[in-house]
Amino acid sequence: MVDTDILVDALRRFNVGLDYVEEATQQGALRISITSEMELILGCRNRRELHRLERFLRRCTILGMTEAIAARTVALLRQYRLSHDLSITDALIAASALAYNETLYTKNVRHFQMIPGLTVVRPY
C-alpha cells in the first residue's frame, strides 16, 4: 500500500515519485487507502487539479474503510497519540495496511515505526 506522501511526489512530477508509482502500476500493486484518496482531494486547489487527480486515481486500487479499520484506528490513537503524536490520517492508513495485510510504502517511516505488526518500507 502506497502512502500519500509518495503519491504527492508523483502528482508533483518528482522523478523518484513518478518512477516508483510507474513501477508499482506495472506490477499491479498501486494500492492505496481511501484515506490517502481523501487527503489528495483535500490538496486540490482547483477543478483542473481535481480532474488530474481523478485521472491519476484510475490507476489505483482504493482499499476501503471497514468497521474493523475504524476500531483499530481508535486503538492506535489511544496507544500512540500522546507518546508518538500519531495523527488521525496516519492511524487510519496504518490500520488499513494492517487490516489488508499490506506493506506500507512511505517516506515517513518514523510516523509508523512504533506500530507492531506493521511492515513499513521507505522505497526511496
C-alpha positions as CSV (number, residue, x, y, z in Angstrom):
1,M,0.0,0.0,0.0
2,V,1.4,3.4,-1.0
3,D,1.2,6.3,1.4
4,T,0.0,9.7,0.5
5,D,3.5,11.3,0.5
6,I,4.7,9.2,-2.4
7,L,1.5,9.9,-4.4
8,V,2.0,13.6,-3.8
9,D,5.6,13.3,-5.2
10,A,4.2,11.6,-8.3
11,L,1.4,14.1,-8.8
12,R,4.0,16.9,-8.4
13,R,6.0,15.1,-11.1
14,F,9.1,14.5,-9.0
15,N,11.1,11.9,-10.9
16,V,11.6,9.5,-8.0
17,G,7.9,9.5,-7.1
18,L,6.9,9.1,-10.8
19,D,9.3,6.3,-11.3
20,Y,8.1,4.5,-8.1
21,V,4.4,4.9,-9.0
22,E,5.0,3.8,-12.6
23,E,6.8,0.6,-11.4
24,A,4.1,-0.2,-8.9
25,T,1.4,0.3,-11.6
26,Q,3.2,-2.0,-13.9
27,Q,3.3,-4.7,-11.2
28,G,-0.4,-4.1,-10.5
29,A,0.5,-3.0,-7.0
30,L,-0.7,0.6,-6.8
31,R,-2.9,0.1,-3.8
32,I,-3.9,3.0,-1.6
33,S,-6.1,3.7,1.4
34,I,-9.3,5.6,0.9
35,T,-7.8,7.9,3.5
36,S,-5.0,8.8,1.0
37,E,-7.6,9.4,-1.7
38,M,-9.3,11.9,0.7
39,E,-6.0,13.6,1.6
40,L,-5.2,14.0,-2.1
41,I,-8.7,15.5,-2.8
42,L,-8.2,18.0,0.0
43,G,-4.9,19.1,-1.6
44,C,-6.5,20.1,-4.8
45,R,-6.6,23.8,-5.3
46,N,-8.9,24.0,-8.3
47,R,-11.0,21.9,-10.7
48,R,-8.1,21.3,-13.1
49,E,-6.1,19.7,-10.3
50,L,-9.1,17.7,-9.2
51,H,-9.6,16.3,-12.7
52,R,-5.9,15.5,-13.0
53,L,-6.2,13.7,-9.6
54,E,-9.2,11.7,-10.8
55,R,-7.4,10.5,-13.9
56,F,-4.4,9.5,-11.7
57,L,-6.7,7.6,-9.2
58,R,-8.0,5.4,-12.0
59,R,-4.6,3.7,-11.9
60,C,-5.1,2.9,-8.2
61,T,-6.9,0.2,-6.3
62,I,-8.6,2.0,-3.4
63,L,-8.8,0.0,-0.2
64,G,-12.0,0.8,1.5
65,M,-12.9,1.5,5.2
66,T,-14.4,-1.1,7.4
67,E,-15.7,-1.1,11.0
68,A,-12.6,-3.2,11.9
69,I,-10.3,-0.5,10.5
70,A,-12.2,2.2,12.3
71,A,-11.9,0.3,15.6
72,R,-8.2,-0.4,15.1
73,T,-7.7,3.3,14.3
74,V,-9.2,4.3,17.6
75,A,-7.0,1.7,19.4
76,L,-3.9,3.1,17.7
77,L,-4.8,6.6,18.6
78,R,-5.3,5.7,22.2
79,Q,-2.0,4.0,22.3
80,Y,0.2,6.3,20.3
81,R,-1.4,9.8,20.0
82,L,0.2,11.2,23.2
83,S,3.5,9.2,23.1
84,H,4.3,9.5,19.4
85,D,2.0,12.3,18.1
86,L,0.2,9.9,15.8
87,S,-2.2,11.7,13.6
88,I,-5.7,10.5,12.7
89,T,-4.8,10.1,9.0
90,D,-1.6,8.1,9.8
91,A,-3.6,6.0,12.2
92,L,-6.2,5.3,9.5
93,I,-3.6,4.4,6.9
94,A,-1.7,2.2,9.4
95,A,-5.0,0.4,10.4
96,S,-5.9,-0.1,6.8
97,A,-2.4,-1.6,6.0
98,L,-2.8,-3.9,8.9
99,A,-6.3,-4.9,8.0
100,Y,-5.5,-5.7,4.4
101,N,-2.1,-7.3,5.4
102,E,-0.2,-4.8,3.2
103,T,3.3,-3.5,3.5
104,L,3.2,0.3,3.8
105,Y,5.5,2.2,1.4
106,T,6.1,5.7,2.8
107,K,8.8,8.3,3.1
108,N,7.7,8.9,6.7
109,V,8.8,5.7,8.3
110,R,9.1,7.3,11.7
111,H,5.4,8.1,11.7
112,F,4.6,4.4,11.7
113,Q,7.7,2.5,13.1
114,M,6.3,2.1,16.6
115,I,3.2,0.1,15.4
116,P,3.7,-3.6,16.0
117,G,2.9,-5.9,13.1
118,L,3.0,-3.2,10.5
119,T,5.7,-3.6,7.9
120,V,7.0,-0.2,6.7
121,V,9.4,0.4,3.8
122,R,10.9,3.6,2.5
123,P,11.1,3.0,-1.2
124,Y,13.4,6.0,-2.0
